[in-house]
Amino acid sequence: MASRTGRTRNARKVRRSKKGKARKRKEQNRGTTPKFSIHLDQA
């Protein structure tokens, strides 16, 4: 069985690695750049 310290360290590592995953997934699905028209001056 792992020591309590080891379990705590592992839990903290997992928590740290999970941070921001929801935001990254959302940006990946939606796209990160805003919608805007390109090259309006050449129309």
PDB file of N, CA, C and O in Angstrom:
ATOM      1  N   MET A   1       0.840  -1.183   0.000  1.00  0.00           N
ATOM      2  CA  MET A   1       0.000   0.000   0.000  1.00  0.00           C
ATOM      3  C   MET A   1       0.888   1.251   0.000  1.00  0.00           C
ATOM      4  O   MET A   1       1.917   1.293   0.675  1.00  0.00           O
ATOM      5  N   ALA A   2       0.481   2.249  -0.754  1.00  0.00           N
ATOM      6  CA  ALA A   2       1.249   3.487  -0.827  1.00  0.00           C
ATOM      7  C   ALA A   2       1.091   4.275   0.467  1.00  0.00           C
ATOM      8  O   ALA A   2       0.062   4.199   1.138  1.00  0.00           O
ATOM      9  N   SER A   3       2.132   5.034   0.802  1.00  0.00           N
ATOM     10  CA  SER A   3       2.072   5.854   2.014  1.00  0.00           C
ATOM     11  C   SER A   3       1.102   7.010   1.798  1.00  0.00           C
ATOM     12  O   SER A   3       0.765   7.359   0.667  1.00  0.00           O
ATOM     13  N   ARG A   4       0.667   7.588   2.900  1.00  0.00           N
ATOM     14  CA  ARG A   4      -0.275   8.719   2.799  1.00  0.00           C
ATOM     15  C   ARG A   4       0.365   9.890   2.080  1.00  0.00           C
ATOM     16  O   ARG A   4      -0.298  10.605   1.328  1.00  0.00           O
ATOM     17  N   THR A   5       1.679  10.090   2.314  1.00  0.00           N
ATOM     18  CA  THR A   5       2.379  11.190   1.641  1.00  0.00           C
ATOM     19  C   THR A   5       2.396  10.951   0.133  1.00  0.00           C
ATOM     20  O   THR A   5       2.161  11.869  -0.653  1.00  0.00           O
ATOM     21  N   GLY A   6       2.675   9.715  -0.257  1.00  0.00           N
ATOM     22  CA  GLY A   6       2.710   9.388  -1.684  1.00  0.00           C
ATOM     23  C   GLY A   6       1.360   9.577  -2.341  1.00  0.00           C
ATOM     24  O   GLY A   6       1.257  10.071  -3.463  1.00  0.00           O
ATOM     25  N   ARG A   7       0.318   9.171  -1.615  1.00  0.00           N
ATOM     26  CA  ARG A   7      -1.036   9.336  -2.170  1.00  0.00           C
ATOM     27  C   ARG A   7      -1.383  10.808  -2.320  1.00  0.00           C
ATOM     28  O   ARG A   7      -1.995  11.207  -3.311  1.00  0.00           O
ATOM     29  N   THR A   8      -0.994  11.618  -1.339  1.00  0.00           N
ATOM     30  CA  THR A   8      -1.261  13.057  -1.409  1.00  0.00           C
ATOM     31  C   THR A   8      -0.526  13.678  -2.580  1.00  0.00           C
ATOM     32  O   THR A   8      -1.108  14.444  -3.348  1.00  0.00           O
ATOM     33  N   ARG A   9       0.773  13.347  -2.725  1.00  0.00           N
ATOM     34  CA  ARG A   9       1.556  13.903  -3.833  1.00  0.00           C
ATOM     35  C   ARG A   9       0.962  13.519  -5.172  1.00  0.00           C
ATOM     36  O   ARG A   9       0.873  14.340  -6.085  1.00  0.00           O
ATOM     37  N   ASN A  10       0.553  12.256  -5.280  1.00  0.00           N
ATOM     38  CA  ASN A  10      -0.027  11.792  -6.542  1.00  0.00           C
ATOM     39  C   ASN A  10      -1.348  12.504  -6.822  1.00  0.00           C
ATOM     40  O   ASN A  10      -1.608  12.899  -7.959  1.00  0.00           O
ATOM     41  N   ALA A  11      -2.179  12.669  -5.806  1.00  0.00           N
ATOM     42  CA  ALA A  11      -3.462  13.351  -5.987  1.00  0.00           C
ATOM     43  C   ALA A  11      -3.240  14.793  -6.425  1.00  0.00           C
ATOM     44  O   ALA A  11      -3.959  15.302  -7.285  1.00  0.00           O
ATOM     45  N   ARG A  12      -2.236  15.458  -5.827  1.00  0.00           N
ATOM     46  CA  ARG A  12      -1.937  16.844  -6.216  1.00  0.00           C
ATOM     47  C   ARG A  12      -1.468  16.912  -7.657  1.00  0.00           C
ATOM     48  O   ARG A  12      -1.833  17.824  -8.399  1.00  0.00           O
ATOM     49  N   LYS A  13      -0.647  15.926  -8.053  1.00  0.00           N
ATOM     50  CA  LYS A  13      -0.144  15.905  -9.429  1.00  0.00           C
ATOM     51  C   LYS A  13      -1.303  15.728 -10.413  1.00  0.00           C
ATOM     52  O   LYS A  13      -1.354  16.391 -11.448  1.00  0.00           O
ATOM     53  N   VAL A  14      -2.223  14.835 -10.083  1.00  0.00           N
ATOM     54  CA  VAL A  14      -3.380  14.601 -10.947  1.00  0.00           C
ATOM     55  C   VAL A  14      -4.233  15.862 -11.042  1.00  0.00           C
ATOM     56  O   VAL A  14      -4.678  16.244 -12.125  1.00  0.00           O
ATOM     57  N   ARG A  15      -4.458  16.507  -9.886  1.00  0.00           N
ATOM     58  CA  ARG A  15      -5.254  17.732  -9.879  1.00  0.00           C
ATOM     59  C   ARG A  15      -4.624  18.814 -10.737  1.00  0.00           C
ATOM     60  O   ARG A  15      -5.311  19.502 -11.492  1.00  0.00           O
ATOM     61  N   ARG A  16      -3.297  18.962 -10.614  1.00  0.00           N
ATOM     62  CA  ARG A  16      -2.581  19.973 -11.406  1.00  0.00           C
ATOM     63  C   ARG A  16      -2.703  19.679 -12.896  1.00  0.00           C
ATOM     64  O   ARG A  16      -2.889  20.593 -13.700  1.00  0.00           O
ATOM     65  N   SER A  17      -2.598  18.404 -13.263  1.00  0.00           N
ATOM     66  CA  SER A  17      -2.614  18.075 -14.686  1.00  0.00           C
ATOM     67  C   SER A  17      -4.009  18.239 -15.283  1.00  0.00           C
ATOM     68  O   SER A  17      -4.150  18.453 -16.487  1.00  0.00           O
ATOM     69  N   LYS A  18      -5.051  18.137 -14.436  1.00  0.00           N
ATOM     70  CA  LYS A  18      -6.409  18.282 -14.940  1.00  0.00           C
ATOM     71  C   LYS A  18      -6.823  19.725 -15.136  1.00  0.00           C
ATOM     72  O   LYS A  18      -7.785  19.998 -15.854  1.00  0.00           O
ATOM     73  N   LYS A  19      -6.100  20.677 -14.499  1.00  0.00           N
ATOM     74  CA  LYS A  19      -6.485  22.084 -14.577  1.00  0.00           C
ATOM     75  C   LYS A  19      -6.391  22.583 -16.013  1.00  0.00           C
ATOM     76  O   LYS A  19      -5.393  22.358 -16.697  1.00  0.00           O
ATOM     77  N   GLY A  20      -7.436  23.259 -16.456  1.00  0.00           N
ATOM     78  CA  GLY A  20      -7.411  23.870 -17.771  1.00  0.00           C
ATOM     79  C   GLY A  20      -7.814  22.943 -18.896  1.00  0.00           C
ATOM     80  O   GLY A  20      -7.907  23.382 -20.042  1.00  0.00           O
ATOM     81  N   LYS A  21      -8.058  21.667 -18.606  1.00  0.00           N
ATOM     82  CA  LYS A  21      -8.407  20.740 -19.684  1.00  0.00           C
ATOM     83  C   LYS A  21      -9.756  21.078 -20.300  1.00  0.00           C
ATOM     84  O   LYS A  21      -9.927  20.973 -21.515  1.00  0.00           O
ATOM     85  N   ALA A  22     -10.724  21.487 -19.467  1.00  0.00           N
ATOM     86  CA  ALA A  22     -12.052  21.824 -19.983  1.00  0.00           C
ATOM     87  C   ALA A  22     -11.955  23.029 -20.916  1.00  0.00           C
ATOM     88  O   ALA A  22     -12.572  23.049 -21.981  1.00  0.00           O
ATOM     89  N   ARG A  23     -11.175  24.034 -20.507  1.00  0.00           N
ATOM     90  CA  ARG A  23     -11.017  25.230 -21.339  1.00  0.00           C
ATOM     91  C   ARG A  23     -10.340  24.879 -22.650  1.00  0.00           C
ATOM     92  O   ARG A  23     -10.764  25.337 -23.711  1.00  0.00           O
ATOM     93  N   LYS A  24      -9.287  24.065 -22.588  1.00  0.00           N
ATOM     94  CA  LYS A  24      -8.571  23.683 -23.803  1.00  0.00           C
ATOM     95  C   LYS A  24      -9.477  22.898 -24.747  1.00  0.00           C
ATOM     96  O   LYS A  24      -9.439  23.103 -25.961  1.00  0.00           O
ATOM     97  N   ARG A  25     -10.290  22.003 -24.194  1.00  0.00           N
ATOM     98  CA  ARG A  25     -11.195  21.217 -25.027  1.00  0.00           C
ATOM     99  C   ARG A  25     -12.223  22.115 -25.686  1.00  0.00           C
ATOM    100  O   ARG A  25     -12.541  21.944 -26.862  1.00  0.00           O
ATOM    101  N   LYS A  26     -12.751  23.084 -24.922  1.00  0.00           N
ATOM    102  CA  LYS A  26     -13.740  24.014 -25.456  1.00  0.00           C
ATOM    103  C   LYS A  26     -13.152  24.819 -26.607  1.00  0.00           C
ATOM    104  O   LYS A  26     -13.785  24.973 -27.651  1.00  0.00           O
ATOM    105  N   GLU A  27     -11.933  25.335 -26.412  1.00  0.00           N
ATOM    106  CA  GLU A  27     -11.287  26.123 -27.462  1.00  0.00           C
ATOM    107  C   GLU A  27     -10.997  25.279 -28.691  1.00  0.00           C
ATOM    108  O   GLU A  27     -11.116  25.754 -29.821  1.00  0.00           O
ATOM    109  N   GLN A  28     -10.617  24.026 -28.472  1.00  0.00           N
ATOM    110  CA  GLN A  28     -10.308  23.151 -29.597  1.00  0.00           C
ATOM    111  C   GLN A  28     -11.564  22.886 -30.431  1.00  0.00           C
ATOM    112  O   GLN A  28     -11.503  22.847 -31.660  1.00  0.00           O
ATOM    113  N   ASN A  29     -12.703  22.704 -29.752  1.00  0.00           N
ATOM    114  CA  ASN A  29     -13.947  22.418 -30.465  1.00  0.00           C
ATOM    115  C   ASN A  29     -14.508  23.657 -31.146  1.00  0.00           C
ATOM    116  O   ASN A  29     -15.037  23.574 -32.255  1.00  0.00           O
ATOM    117  N   ARG A  30     -14.395  24.801 -30.487  1.00  0.00           N
ATOM    118  CA  ARG A  30     -14.986  26.034 -31.004  1.00  0.00           C
ATOM    119  C   ARG A  30     -14.082  26.789 -31.955  1.00  0.00           C
ATOM    120  O   ARG A  30     -14.558  27.486 -32.851  1.00  0.00           O
ATOM    121  N   GLY A  31     -12.791  26.656 -31.767  1.00  0.00           N
ATOM    122  CA  GLY A  31     -11.851  27.485 -32.497  1.00  0.00           C
ATOM    123  C   GLY A  31     -11.502  28.691 -31.645  1.00  0.00           C
ATOM    124  O   GLY A  31     -12.369  29.252 -30.974  1.00  0.00           O
ATOM    125  N   THR A  32     -10.246  29.091 -31.667  1.00  0.00           N
ATOM    126  CA  THR A  32      -9.799  30.120 -30.734  1.00  0.00           C
ATOM    127  C   THR A  32      -9.817  31.512 -31.345  1.00  0.00           C
ATOM    128  O   THR A  32      -9.775  32.496 -30.607  1.00  0.00           O
ATOM    129  N   THR A  33      -9.878  31.631 -32.657  1.00  0.00           N
ATOM    130  CA  THR A  33      -9.818  32.966 -33.254  1.00  0.00           C
ATOM    131  C   THR A  33     -11.222  33.520 -33.440  1.00  0.00           C
ATOM    132  O   THR A  33     -12.134  32.765 -33.777  1.00  0.00           O
ATOM    133  N   PRO A  34     -11.422  34.813 -33.229  1.00  0.00           N
ATOM    134  CA  PRO A  34     -12.742  35.401 -33.439  1.00  0.00           C
ATOM    135  C   PRO A  34     -13.089  35.450 -34.929  1.00  0.00           C
ATOM    136  O   PRO A  34     -12.210  35.459 -35.791  1.00  0.00           O
ATOM    137  N   LYS A  35     -14.375  35.481 -35.200  1.00  0.00           N
ATOM    138  CA  LYS A  35     -14.816  35.545 -36.594  1.00  0.00           C
ATOM    139  C   LYS A  35     -14.697  36.988 -37.075  1.00  0.00           C
ATOM    140  O   LYS A  35     -15.265  37.894 -36.465  1.00  0.00           O
ATOM    141  N   PHE A  36     -13.969  37.203 -38.152  1.00  0.00           N
ATOM    142  CA  PHE A  36     -13.872  38.531 -38.739  1.00  0.00           C
ATOM    143  C   PHE A  36     -13.548  38.377 -40.223  1.00  0.00           C
ATOM    144  O   PHE A  36     -12.939  37.392 -40.639  1.00  0.00           O
ATOM    145  N   SER A  37     -13.962  39.355 -41.003  1.00  0.00           N
ATOM    146  CA  SER A  37     -13.724  39.330 -42.446  1.00  0.00           C
ATOM    147  C   SER A  37     -12.274  39.626 -42.733  1.00  0.00           C
ATOM    148  O   SER A  37     -11.664  40.459 -42.063  1.00  0.00           O
ATOM    149  N   ILE A  38     -11.717  38.959 -43.713  1.00  0.00           N
ATOM    150  CA  ILE A  38     -10.308  39.128 -44.033  1.00  0.00           C
ATOM    151  C   ILE A  38     -10.182  39.942 -45.309  1.00  0.00           C
ATOM    152  O   ILE A  38     -10.982  39.788 -46.233  1.00  0.00           O
ATOM    153  N   HIS A  39      -9.191  40.799 -45.359  1.00  0.00           N
ATOM    154  CA  HIS A  39      -8.834  41.584 -46.547  1.00  0.00           C
ATOM    155  C   HIS A  39      -9.986  42.458 -47.031  1.00  0.00           C
ATOM    156  O   HIS A  39     -10.363  42.394 -48.201  1.00  0.00           O
ATOM    157  N   LEU A  40     -10.544  43.270 -46.143  1.00  0.00           N
ATOM    158  CA  LEU A  40     -11.617  44.165 -46.532  1.00  0.00           C
ATOM    159  C   LEU A  40     -11.113  45.268 -47.463  1.00  0.00           C
ATOM    160  O   LEU A  40     -11.866  45.756 -48.306  1.00  0.00           O
ATOM    161  N   ASP A  41      -9.835  45.668 -47.316  1.00  0.00           N
ATOM    162  CA  ASP A  41      -9.300  46.767 -48.114  1.00  0.00           C
ATOM    163  C   ASP A  41      -9.088  46.367 -49.584  1.00  0.00           C
ATOM    164  O   ASP A  41      -8.958  47.244 -50.438  1.00  0.00           O
ATOM    165  N   GLN A  42      -9.052  45.090 -49.889  1.00  0.00           N
ATOM    166  CA  GLN A  42      -8.823  44.652 -51.276  1.00  0.00           C
ATOM    167  C   GLN A  42     -10.118  44.320 -51.993  1.00  0.00           C
ATOM    168  O   GLN A  42     -10.070  43.796 -53.106  1.00  0.00           O
ATOM    169  N   ALA A  43     -11.258  44.599 -51.415  1.00  0.00           N
ATOM    170  CA  ALA A  43     -12.545  44.247 -52.009  1.00  0.00           C
ATOM    171  C   ALA A  43     -12.874  45.104 -53.211  1.00  0.00           C
ATOM    172  O   ALA A  43     -13.928  44.930 -53.824  1.00  0.00           O
TER     173      ALA A  43
END
